[in-house]
Amino acid sequence: MAIVGGGINGLCCAWELARQGHDVELFERGRLMDETSRASSKLLHGGLRYLETLQLRLVREALAERDQWFERAPQWARPLSIVIPIYGHGKRSRWQFGLGLWLYRRLAAHSPHRDYHWLPAEELTAIDPGLNPNGLIGGYRFTDGQMDDQQLGLWVAEQARQAGARLHEQAPVERIDSQGRLWQQGEEARQFDTVVNVAGPWAEQLARNSGLNLTHGLDLVRGSHIVLNRPCHQAYLAEHPQDRRIFFILPWKEGTLLGTTEVRQALDEPIACSDAEAQYLLDAYGNIVQPAATATEIRERFAGLRPLLRSRGNANHASREYTIERTGKAINVLGGKWTTAPALARKLPAIVR
Ligand SMILES: Cc1cc2nc3c(=O)[nH]c(=O)nc-3n(C[C@H](O)[C@H](O)[C@H](O)COP(=O)(O)OP(=O)(O)OC[C@H]3O[C@@H](n4cnc5c(N)ncnc54)[C@H](O)[C@@H]3O)c2cc1C
């Protein structure tokens, strides 16, 4: 069985299939865990904001997976307490966030991390004196998860190897077909029982270059982050002052991680955080934490492409779900979140049988 793509989805598929006794070879054109899966917001989460678009199945599944990551690899995944500060001038009201958190708790079923509570403004500013008090009503504290995405993914790679999977780096795949054949540059076709295309944002391109017809397509939406060279005393989920999008302020390696943006782009454009995106994130931060930060405090920028199942209109509303399409012996995986990669992988054995 061949797997194309060494991001978190490909690695979880390799691990799961190897655990089930399949002979697995994974082909990654560059290094393992070196593309989208290391450019995430580092959150293991149900995705509170997906409740606005009623992606309830996804949120329930992701909440269950979040807790399993904590158990599987506590060295790289841990619960994170997040505050949602509510301002009088915000787009979403206290009751809207409260309703979302109530539903989030219901979807988290028996999770030990499902509780949330309200904190008045004075208590929040006592916890974090940097929190902007102007118009602050109070805030909700709830729990999600944080990971070191690259290290956790490499840990999965190690589990896959130990289960018997062979993982090839610097091994680009040119083409696959519905008869289970796979071509690498300048080489004869190799025959497999099944070829699984889990190439993330490049999955649709590989399928189309291979002449495979897909029912679904991908919307590619760049998300950028910056890391500030200043400590983060409290993680926040907040609204951006310009467009009211949700963004995160998170502790990250003694600094502060800010993300993210949503910019549609083509696959051949550079995947990099623009100056405009960095400024957008600095504006968001300055609206919540004082003193505001300047560009000189940025110690790192990174960006990734979200492989979203195609939707018409607003990228903010495109689906974070995944779909698995089969054409003969070729299986194409499109979409999906970091958090839910194991759930996606668990669906494969029944499909390849
Ligand atoms: C900005 C941003 C923030 C995000 N934040 C979160 C978050 O906090 N939590 C969360 O759960 N999810 C998050 N996500 C979503 C999540 O990161 C992605 O859905 C996930 O990482 C996709 O993993 P993947 O394995 O499908 O893709 P990738 O990680 O991109 O892996 C695909 C791999 O395929 C390889 N490849 C491509 N073509 C070929 C070929 N022809 N031959 C061989 N190899 C090939 C690539 O080199 C790449 O390594 C975020 C996404 C973005 C962009």
The ligand as a MOL file (V3000), in Angstrom:
LIG
                    3D

  0  0  0     0  0            999 V3000
M  V30 BEGIN CTAB
M  V30 COUNTS 53 58 0 0 0
M  V30 BEGIN ATOM
M  V30 1 C -2.7260 28.7310 9.0190 0
M  V30 2 C -3.2980 27.4150 9.4220 0
M  V30 3 C -3.6050 27.1850 10.7580 0
M  V30 4 C -4.1350 25.9630 11.1270 0
M  V30 5 N -4.3460 25.7290 12.4370 0
M  V30 6 C -4.8400 24.5380 12.8220 0
M  V30 7 C -4.9760 24.2550 14.2060 0
M  V30 8 O -4.6020 25.0520 15.0680 0
M  V30 9 N -5.5110 23.0620 14.5540 0
M  V30 10 C -5.9170 22.1480 13.6100 0
M  V30 11 O -6.4460 21.1010 13.9960 0
M  V30 12 N -5.7500 22.3670 12.2850 0
M  V30 13 C -5.2020 23.5380 11.8790 0
M  V30 14 N -4.9980 23.7810 10.5650 0
M  V30 15 C -5.3040 22.7400 9.5820 0
M  V30 16 C -4.1780 21.7260 9.4890 0
M  V30 17 O -2.9300 22.3160 9.7240 0
M  V30 18 C -4.1660 21.0700 8.1220 0
M  V30 19 O -5.4610 20.6770 7.7730 0
M  V30 20 C -3.2610 19.8390 8.1240 0
M  V30 21 O -1.9750 20.1770 8.5990 0
M  V30 22 C -3.1530 19.2720 6.7400 0
M  V30 23 O -2.2880 18.1840 6.8180 0
M  V30 24 P -1.9560 17.3210 5.5250 0
M  V30 25 O -1.1340 16.1860 5.9500 0
M  V30 26 O -3.2160 17.0160 4.8070 0
M  V30 27 O -1.1520 18.3680 4.5890 0
M  V30 28 P 0.4120 18.7720 4.6310 0
M  V30 29 O 0.8960 18.9330 6.0000 0
M  V30 30 O 0.5840 19.9010 3.6870 0
M  V30 31 O 1.1120 17.4950 4.0440 0
M  V30 32 C 1.0260 17.1680 2.6750 0
M  V30 33 C 2.3890 16.6710 2.2590 0
M  V30 34 O 2.3030 16.1520 0.9420 0
M  V30 35 C 3.5450 16.4020 0.3210 0
M  V30 36 N 3.3620 16.2960 -1.1280 0
M  V30 37 C 2.6360 17.0950 -1.9250 0
M  V30 38 N 2.6860 16.6750 -3.1940 0
M  V30 39 C 3.4680 15.5600 -3.1860 0
M  V30 40 C 3.9050 14.6650 -4.2040 0
M  V30 41 N 3.5390 14.8270 -5.4880 0
M  V30 42 N 4.7130 13.6290 -3.8690 0
M  V30 43 C 5.0900 13.4400 -2.5680 0
M  V30 44 N 4.7060 14.2630 -1.5690 0
M  V30 45 C 3.9000 15.3040 -1.8710 0
M  V30 46 C 3.9050 17.8010 0.7760 0
M  V30 47 O 5.2820 18.0520 0.6440 0
M  V30 48 C 3.4420 17.7760 2.2240 0
M  V30 49 O 4.4860 17.4500 3.1150 0
M  V30 50 C -4.4150 24.9770 10.1570 0
M  V30 51 C -4.0880 25.2080 8.8240 0
M  V30 52 C -3.5070 26.4020 8.4640 0
M  V30 53 C -3.0950 26.6200 7.0520 0
M  V30 END ATOM
M  V30 BEGIN BOND
M  V30 1 1 1 2
M  V30 2 1 2 3
M  V30 3 2 2 52
M  V30 4 2 3 4
M  V30 5 1 4 5
M  V30 6 1 4 50
M  V30 7 2 5 6
M  V30 8 1 6 7
M  V30 9 1 6 13
M  V30 10 2 7 8
M  V30 11 1 7 9
M  V30 12 1 9 10
M  V30 13 2 10 11
M  V30 14 1 10 12
M  V30 15 2 12 13
M  V30 16 1 13 14
M  V30 17 1 14 15
M  V30 18 1 14 50
M  V30 19 1 15 16
M  V30 20 1 16 17
M  V30 21 1 16 18
M  V30 22 1 18 19
M  V30 23 1 18 20
M  V30 24 1 20 21
M  V30 25 1 20 22
M  V30 26 1 22 23
M  V30 27 1 23 24
M  V30 28 2 24 25
M  V30 29 1 24 26
M  V30 30 1 24 27
M  V30 31 1 27 28
M  V30 32 2 28 29
M  V30 33 1 28 30
M  V30 34 1 28 31
M  V30 35 1 31 32
M  V30 36 1 32 33
M  V30 37 1 33 34
M  V30 38 1 33 48
M  V30 39 1 34 35
M  V30 40 1 35 36
M  V30 41 1 35 46
M  V30 42 1 36 37
M  V30 43 1 36 45
M  V30 44 2 37 38
M  V30 45 1 38 39
M  V30 46 1 39 40
M  V30 47 2 39 45
M  V30 48 1 40 41
M  V30 49 2 40 42
M  V30 50 1 42 43
M  V30 51 2 43 44
M  V30 52 1 44 45
M  V30 53 1 46 47
M  V30 54 1 46 48
M  V30 55 1 48 49
M  V30 56 2 50 51
M  V30 57 1 51 52
M  V30 58 1 52 53
M  V30 END BOND
M  V30 END CTAB
M  END
